[in-house]
Amino acid sequence: MSRLCFAGKTAVITGAASGIGAALAKALAAKGCNLALADIDADGLENVASELRSNTLRITTSVFDVGDERAINDFASEVRQTHGEAHLLFNNAGVALGGRFDQISPEQFDWLLNINLHGVVRMTRAFLPLIQEQSEGHITNISSIFGVIAPEGQTAYSAAKFGVRGFTMALRHELMGSSTGVTTIHPGGIATNIAKRAPRGADVTDAEYEAARKVADTALVMPPSEAAAIILRGVERRKSRVFVGRDAHALHWIERLLPTRYWSIIKRRLKATDSTNGESRQV
């Protein structure tokens, strides 16, 4: 199968105001893509768009919450009216949540699922008809390495990201042989603000919250621009799934080799690292 060509296509990107979404927007613009960018952060979104606007590219922005089904449907109608087409969909928007299952409320759990999982499903449902009208199209759903492994303290996030993984895999099988390809992305530690912006459960102590922040600061190191380049190479080659970062690849293989024991091994290694640094941390 020939490689996917980005030039002249129209790409829809959620979560485009920062992080991986902004990096994808910049990389796709450099490849000659028109862009329909969406985010809940109006100022950040406009900053990204203003940097990319040119006489040759059509760049539009829409400010809404991907947890809002009506707003998603309005966005799809807007893209059809403004661009007249959509070839590429990058479901990138997402949030995090700090705390164990017994520390977060049912409302917080559902809030995360509504954005990270239902937002992906609803965006796909809204844009699939427009994408299928094109001679070739592609849907790229951002899961996570936490859609492959499931650490403690990540019940809501892993539930959503495992859901994105399963949904995307099944959709890919359903669309095989059609003009629409599908890719699942599993990033490892990317240097975005998702952890810093994460709310926490009411019962999460300050010490637990700061310990989790320290883990995030240590683990989230890959520049978003590097992650975007890896993602687009995978999409260009029409790969079914893409692992982003050495940590993602390593954790994937640990889970494959030790599917029921990987977390105890990872946790021991994290504690050993803390002992070496003269610290004590609960992960």
JOPE-V885073 format. One record per residue. N is the residue number from 0. PHI is phi in whole degrees, -180 to 180 (* if undefined). OMEGA is omega in radians with two decimals (none if undefined). D_CENTER is the distance of its C-alpha to the mean C-alpha in Angstrom with 2 decimals. Layout:
n->N phi->PHI omega->OMEGA d_center->D_CENTER
n->N phi->PHI omega->OMEGA d_center->D_CENTER
This chain:
n->0 phi->* omega->-3.13 d_center->26.00
n->1 phi->-69 omega->3.14 d_center->25.72
n->2 phi->-73 omega->3.11 d_center->22.69
n->3 phi->-72 omega->3.12 d_center->20.59
n->4 phi->-99 omega->-3.12 d_center->21.92
n->5 phi->-89 omega->-3.05 d_center->19.78
n->6 phi->-59 omega->3.10 d_center->22.86
n->7 phi->81 omega->3.13 d_center->23.94
n->8 phi->-83 omega->3.02 d_center->20.95
n->9 phi->-113 omega->-3.11 d_center->19.10
n->10 phi->-112 omega->3.08 d_center->15.31
n->11 phi->-106 omega->-3.09 d_center->13.44
n->12 phi->-131 omega->3.00 d_center->10.32
n->13 phi->-95 omega->-3.09 d_center->8.95
n->14 phi->64 omega->-2.97 d_center->8.25
n->15 phi->-89 omega->-3.07 d_center->10.58
n->16 phi->-80 omega->-3.08 d_center->12.92
n->17 phi->-163 omega->3.02 d_center->11.71
n->18 phi->59 omega->-3.10 d_center->9.71
n->19 phi->-62 omega->-3.12 d_center->7.56
n->20 phi->-61 omega->3.10 d_center->8.05
n->21 phi->-64 omega->3.13 d_center->11.71
n->22 phi->-66 omega->3.06 d_center->12.07
n->23 phi->-63 omega->3.14 d_center->11.05
n->24 phi->-60 omega->-3.12 d_center->13.51
n->25 phi->-66 omega->-3.13 d_center->16.15
n->26 phi->-67 omega->3.14 d_center->15.99
n->27 phi->-71 omega->3.07 d_center->16.22
n->28 phi->-62 omega->3.11 d_center->18.99
n->29 phi->-64 omega->3.12 d_center->20.78
n->30 phi->-92 omega->3.07 d_center->20.78
n->31 phi->90 omega->3.13 d_center->22.39
n->32 phi->-91 omega->2.87 d_center->19.74
n->33 phi->-77 omega->-2.99 d_center->20.35
n->34 phi->-132 omega->2.94 d_center->17.44
n->35 phi->-114 omega->-2.99 d_center->16.71
n->36 phi->-103 omega->-3.12 d_center->14.46
n->37 phi->-137 omega->3.06 d_center->13.44
n->38 phi->-170 omega->3.06 d_center->12.78
n->39 phi->-83 omega->-3.12 d_center->14.86
n->40 phi->-90 omega->-3.05 d_center->16.10
n->41 phi->-64 omega->-3.09 d_center->18.96
n->42 phi->-66 omega->3.13 d_center->20.37
n->43 phi->-62 omega->-3.14 d_center->17.32
n->44 phi->-65 omega->-3.14 d_center->16.47
n->45 phi->-66 omega->3.09 d_center->20.11
n->46 phi->-62 omega->3.12 d_center->20.27
n->47 phi->-65 omega->-3.09 d_center->17.66
n->48 phi->-64 omega->-3.10 d_center->19.39
n->49 phi->-64 omega->3.11 d_center->22.85
n->50 phi->-70 omega->-3.01 d_center->22.22
n->51 phi->-102 omega->-3.08 d_center->21.34
n->52 phi->-63 omega->-3.14 d_center->23.93
n->53 phi->-152 omega->3.12 d_center->26.80
n->54 phi->-77 omega->-3.06 d_center->29.66
n->55 phi->-106 omega->-3.09 d_center->28.05
n->56 phi->-112 omega->3.04 d_center->24.50
n->57 phi->-100 omega->-3.12 d_center->23.70
n->58 phi->-119 omega->3.09 d_center->21.02
n->59 phi->-122 omega->-3.14 d_center->20.51
n->60 phi->-130 omega->3.08 d_center->18.65
n->61 phi->-140 omega->-3.10 d_center->18.15
n->62 phi->-105 omega->3.10 d_center->17.71
n->63 phi->-166 omega->3.13 d_center->16.68
n->64 phi->-98 omega->-3.13 d_center->14.73
n->65 phi->-69 omega->2.99 d_center->12.45
n->66 phi->-80 omega->-3.10 d_center->14.33
n->67 phi->-102 omega->-3.06 d_center->17.40
n->68 phi->-62 omega->-3.13 d_center->18.27
n->69 phi->-63 omega->3.13 d_center->21.12
n->70 phi->-63 omega->3.10 d_center->19.21
n->71 phi->-63 omega->3.14 d_center->16.79
n->72 phi->-64 omega->3.08 d_center->19.97
n->73 phi->-64 omega->3.12 d_center->21.61
n->74 phi->-63 omega->3.12 d_center->18.83
n->75 phi->-61 omega->3.11 d_center->19.25
n->76 phi->-65 omega->3.13 d_center->22.98
n->77 phi->-64 omega->3.13 d_center->22.71
n->78 phi->-64 omega->3.11 d_center->20.87
n->79 phi->-62 omega->-3.10 d_center->23.53
n->80 phi->-72 omega->-3.04 d_center->26.25
n->81 phi->-83 omega->-3.09 d_center->25.18
n->82 phi->-97 omega->-3.11 d_center->23.80
n->83 phi->77 omega->-3.09 d_center->25.47
n->84 phi->-166 omega->2.99 d_center->22.82
n->85 phi->-154 omega->-3.13 d_center->19.18
n->86 phi->-102 omega->-3.00 d_center->18.51
n->87 phi->-127 omega->3.08 d_center->14.82
n->88 phi->-122 omega->3.08 d_center->11.91
n->89 phi->-115 omega->3.10 d_center->8.33
n->90 phi->-85 omega->-2.99 d_center->6.45
n->91 phi->-111 omega->-3.05 d_center->3.74
n->92 phi->-59 omega->3.11 d_center->5.77
n->93 phi->-168 omega->3.13 d_center->6.04
n->94 phi->-133 omega->3.08 d_center->9.11
n->95 phi->-121 omega->-3.09 d_center->11.04
n->96 phi->-151 omega->-3.10 d_center->14.66
n->97 phi->-93 omega->3.05 d_center->17.51
n->98 phi->133 omega->3.04 d_center->20.20
n->99 phi->-71 omega->-3.10 d_center->21.57
n->100 phi->-56 omega->-3.11 d_center->21.96
n->101 phi->-82 omega->-3.14 d_center->25.46
n->102 phi->-106 omega->-3.12 d_center->24.49
n->103 phi->-111 omega->-3.07 d_center->22.06
n->104 phi->-81 omega->3.04 d_center->23.40
n->105 phi->-57 omega->-3.14 d_center->22.79
n->106 phi->-66 omega->3.10 d_center->21.77
n->107 phi->-66 omega->3.12 d_center->19.04
n->108 phi->-59 omega->-3.12 d_center->17.77
n->109 phi->-67 omega->3.09 d_center->17.84
n->110 phi->-57 omega->3.14 d_center->16.23
n->111 phi->-66 omega->3.13 d_center->13.01
n->112 phi->-60 omega->-3.10 d_center->13.25
n->113 phi->-63 omega->3.13 d_center->14.04
n->114 phi->-85 omega->-2.97 d_center->10.89
n->115 phi->-76 omega->-3.14 d_center->8.20
n->116 phi->-110 omega->-3.09 d_center->10.34
n->117 phi->-65 omega->3.07 d_center->13.03
n->118 phi->-62 omega->3.10 d_center->11.14
n->119 phi->-65 omega->-3.13 d_center->9.43
n->120 phi->-63 omega->-3.09 d_center->12.97
n->121 phi->-69 omega->3.07 d_center->14.78
n->122 phi->-62 omega->3.13 d_center->13.06
n->123 phi->-64 omega->3.13 d_center->13.77
n->124 phi->-63 omega->-3.09 d_center->17.25
n->125 phi->-71 omega->-3.02 d_center->17.95
n->126 phi->-101 omega->-3.10 d_center->17.15
n->127 phi->-57 omega->3.13 d_center->18.24
n->128 phi->-59 omega->3.14 d_center->21.91
n->129 phi->-69 omega->3.12 d_center->21.54
n->130 phi->-66 omega->-3.12 d_center->19.66
n->131 phi->-70 omega->3.06 d_center->22.34
n->132 phi->-76 omega->-3.09 d_center->25.02
n->133 phi->-89 omega->3.13 d_center->24.18
n->134 phi->-69 omega->3.00 d_center->25.79
n->135 phi->-153 omega->-3.14 d_center->22.46
n->136 phi->-151 omega->-3.10 d_center->18.88
n->137 phi->-154 omega->3.07 d_center->15.46
n->138 phi->-113 omega->-3.14 d_center->12.40
n->139 phi->-121 omega->-3.11 d_center->9.13
n->140 phi->-110 omega->-3.13 d_center->6.59
n->141 phi->-85 omega->2.99 d_center->3.36
n->142 phi->-92 omega->-3.13 d_center->5.40
n->143 phi->-175 omega->2.96 d_center->6.82
n->144 phi->-64 omega->3.05 d_center->10.43
n->145 phi->-80 omega->2.89 d_center->11.15
n->146 phi->-98 omega->3.10 d_center->10.82
n->147 phi->-121 omega->2.99 d_center->13.79
n->148 phi->-112 omega->-3.06 d_center->15.69
n->149 phi->-132 omega->-3.14 d_center->16.29
n->150 phi->-71 omega->3.02 d_center->17.73
n->151 phi->-64 omega->-3.09 d_center->20.06
n->152 phi->83 omega->-3.09 d_center->18.90
n->153 phi->-130 omega->-3.07 d_center->15.53
n->154 phi->-62 omega->-3.13 d_center->16.93
n->155 phi->-69 omega->-3.08 d_center->14.88
n->156 phi->-63 omega->3.13 d_center->11.47
n->157 phi->-67 omega->3.09 d_center->12.49
n->158 phi->-57 omega->-3.14 d_center->14.04
n->159 phi->-69 omega->-3.05 d_center->11.00
n->160 phi->-74 omega->2.98 d_center->8.86
n->161 phi->-64 omega->3.10 d_center->12.17
n->162 phi->-63 omega->3.09 d_center->12.58
n->163 phi->-61 omega->3.12 d_center->9.56
n->164 phi->-60 omega->-3.12 d_center->10.99
n->165 phi->-65 omega->3.12 d_center->14.44
n->166 phi->-60 omega->-3.07 d_center->13.95
n->167 phi->-68 omega->3.12 d_center->12.49
n->168 phi->-63 omega->-3.14 d_center->15.28
n->169 phi->-66 omega->3.11 d_center->17.90
n->170 phi->-63 omega->3.12 d_center->16.98
n->171 phi->-60 omega->3.14 d_center->17.27
n->172 phi->-65 omega->3.14 d_center->20.65
n->173 phi->-68 omega->-3.07 d_center->21.77
n->174 phi->-98 omega->3.11 d_center->21.13
n->175 phi->-58 omega->-3.14 d_center->22.73
n->176 phi->89 omega->3.11 d_center->25.61
n->177 phi->-96 omega->3.13 d_center->24.36
n->178 phi->-84 omega->-3.07 d_center->23.30
n->179 phi->-112 omega->3.08 d_center->19.61
n->180 phi->-96 omega->-3.09 d_center->17.44
n->181 phi->-141 omega->3.13 d_center->14.23
n->182 phi->-133 omega->3.00 d_center->11.80
n->183 phi->-102 omega->3.13 d_center->9.41
n->184 phi->-112 omega->3.12 d_center->7.34
n->185 phi->-122 omega->3.10 d_center->8.06
n->186 phi->-73 omega->2.96 d_center->7.77
n->187 phi->-92 omega->-3.08 d_center->10.70
n->188 phi->-84 omega->3.14 d_center->11.93
n->189 phi->-103 omega->-3.06 d_center->10.53
n->190 phi->-78 omega->3.07 d_center->12.79
n->191 phi->-116 omega->-3.12 d_center->10.93
n->192 phi->-94 omega->-3.02 d_center->12.54
n->193 phi->-60 omega->-3.13 d_center->10.31
n->194 phi->-72 omega->-3.12 d_center->13.10
n->195 phi->-66 omega->-3.11 d_center->15.87
n->196 phi->-90 omega->-3.03 d_center->15.06
n->197 phi->-70 omega->2.97 d_center->14.75
n->198 phi->-71 omega->3.13 d_center->17.82
n->199 phi->-132 omega->3.09 d_center->19.92
n->200 phi->-65 omega->-3.09 d_center->22.23
n->201 phi->-62 omega->-3.08 d_center->25.81
n->202 phi->-94 omega->3.09 d_center->27.23
n->203 phi->-79 omega->-3.12 d_center->25.11
n->204 phi->-75 omega->3.09 d_center->27.68
n->205 phi->-60 omega->-3.14 d_center->27.41
n->206 phi->-65 omega->3.12 d_center->27.98
n->207 phi->-65 omega->-3.13 d_center->25.16
n->208 phi->-65 omega->3.14 d_center->22.76
n->209 phi->-67 omega->3.09 d_center->23.94
n->210 phi->-63 omega->3.12 d_center->23.77
n->211 phi->-65 omega->3.10 d_center->20.09
n->212 phi->-63 omega->3.13 d_center->19.54
n->213 phi->-65 omega->3.08 d_center->21.59
n->214 phi->-60 omega->-3.13 d_center->19.55
n->215 phi->-62 omega->-3.13 d_center->16.36
n->216 phi->-62 omega->3.14 d_center->18.43
n->217 phi->-78 omega->-3.01 d_center->19.67
n->218 phi->-88 omega->-3.04 d_center->16.57
n->219 phi->-89 omega->-2.96 d_center->14.05
n->220 phi->-122 omega->-3.07 d_center->15.96
n->221 phi->-70 omega->3.10 d_center->14.41
n->222 phi->-62 omega->3.12 d_center->14.47
n->223 phi->-55 omega->3.13 d_center->11.42
n->224 phi->-63 omega->3.10 d_center->13.90
n->225 phi->-69 omega->3.10 d_center->14.48
n->226 phi->-62 omega->-3.14 d_center->10.92
n->227 phi->-62 omega->3.13 d_center->10.84
n->228 phi->-63 omega->3.12 d_center->14.25
n->229 phi->-66 omega->3.14 d_center->13.41
n->230 phi->-60 omega->-3.08 d_center->10.68
n->231 phi->-69 omega->3.04 d_center->13.30
n->232 phi->-63 omega->3.12 d_center->16.06
n->233 phi->-66 omega->3.12 d_center->14.62
n->234 phi->-66 omega->3.12 d_center->14.14
n->235 phi->-56 omega->-3.14 d_center->17.57
n->236 phi->-88 omega->3.09 d_center->19.06
n->237 phi->60 omega->3.14 d_center->17.59
n->238 phi->-72 omega->-3.12 d_center->16.45
n->239 phi->-73 omega->3.07 d_center->15.42
n->240 phi->-152 omega->-3.06 d_center->12.84
n->241 phi->-134 omega->3.02 d_center->11.93
n->242 phi->-98 omega->-3.02 d_center->11.99
n->243 phi->-112 omega->3.12 d_center->11.22
n->244 phi->106 omega->3.12 d_center->14.03
n->245 phi->-62 omega->3.13 d_center->17.34
n->246 phi->-63 omega->3.12 d_center->16.35
n->247 phi->-64 omega->3.12 d_center->13.79
n->248 phi->-63 omega->-3.11 d_center->16.65
n->249 phi->-64 omega->-3.13 d_center->19.21
n->250 phi->-66 omega->3.07 d_center->17.64
n->251 phi->-59 omega->-3.10 d_center->17.09
n->252 phi->-72 omega->3.07 d_center->20.80
n->253 phi->-61 omega->3.13 d_center->22.00
n->254 phi->-65 omega->3.14 d_center->20.56
n->255 phi->-66 omega->-3.08 d_center->22.18
n->256 phi->-79 omega->-3.07 d_center->25.45
n->257 phi->-132 omega->-2.99 d_center->25.67
n->258 phi->-63 omega->-3.14 d_center->23.69
n->259 phi->-108 omega->-3.04 d_center->25.69
n->260 phi->-121 omega->-2.98 d_center->26.49
n->261 phi->-60 omega->-3.04 d_center->23.52
n->262 phi->-69 omega->3.12 d_center->22.74
n->263 phi->-63 omega->3.12 d_center->26.36
n->264 phi->-70 omega->3.13 d_center->26.45
n->265 phi->-61 omega->-3.10 d_center->23.33
n->266 phi->-65 omega->3.11 d_center->24.71
n->267 phi->-62 omega->-3.14 d_center->28.11
n->268 phi->-67 omega->3.11 d_center->26.78
n->269 phi->-65 omega->3.12 d_center->24.97
n->270 phi->-67 omega->3.11 d_center->28.24
n->271 phi->-65 omega->3.09 d_center->30.25
n->272 phi->-63 omega->3.12 d_center->28.27
n->273 phi->-65 omega->3.13 d_center->28.96
n->274 phi->-64 omega->3.10 d_center->32.61
n->275 phi->-63 omega->-3.14 d_center->32.88
n->276 phi->-86 omega->3.14 d_center->31.64
n->277 phi->74 omega->-3.11 d_center->34.09
n->278 phi->-124 omega->3.04 d_center->31.61
n->279 phi->-128 omega->-3.08 d_center->30.93
n->280 phi->-142 omega->2.97 d_center->27.53
n->281 phi->-98 omega->-3.09 d_center->26.29
n->282 phi->-101 omega->none d_center->22.77
